[in-house]
């Protein structure tokens, strides 16, 4: 089965601003990984680091739940 990553293609490193890559290691939870070193960049201190995608996706879901639409929203 394929995993859906909410922020795939959108999430970026807070330090270098480059896009993080969504990856699913075999039999493990998915991750967003900083992989700019694969493109020849060596300047990011977050290189080779990752964060579990389910933790980030849950934070985004919490933010979306806080949104309130105006009563006259059509």
C-alpha positions, 0 to 999 in steps of 0.5 A: 500500500502507498502512504499519503503524506499531507505535506509532500512537496510542501514541507521545507527545512526551517534552516535551509528552506529546501524541500524535505523528502517523504520516505517510508522505510520498510515496516516503519512509520513514514518520515520527512527527511532533509536530503539536500546533501544528495543534491550536493549541498553541504551547508545545512546543519539538519542534513541527514535528519528526519521527523516522523510524518505522523507527528507533523501531520497531527500538528497540521490537523490540530491547526486545521481544527482551529479554523473557523469559517464565517457564518455566511460562508457558501 
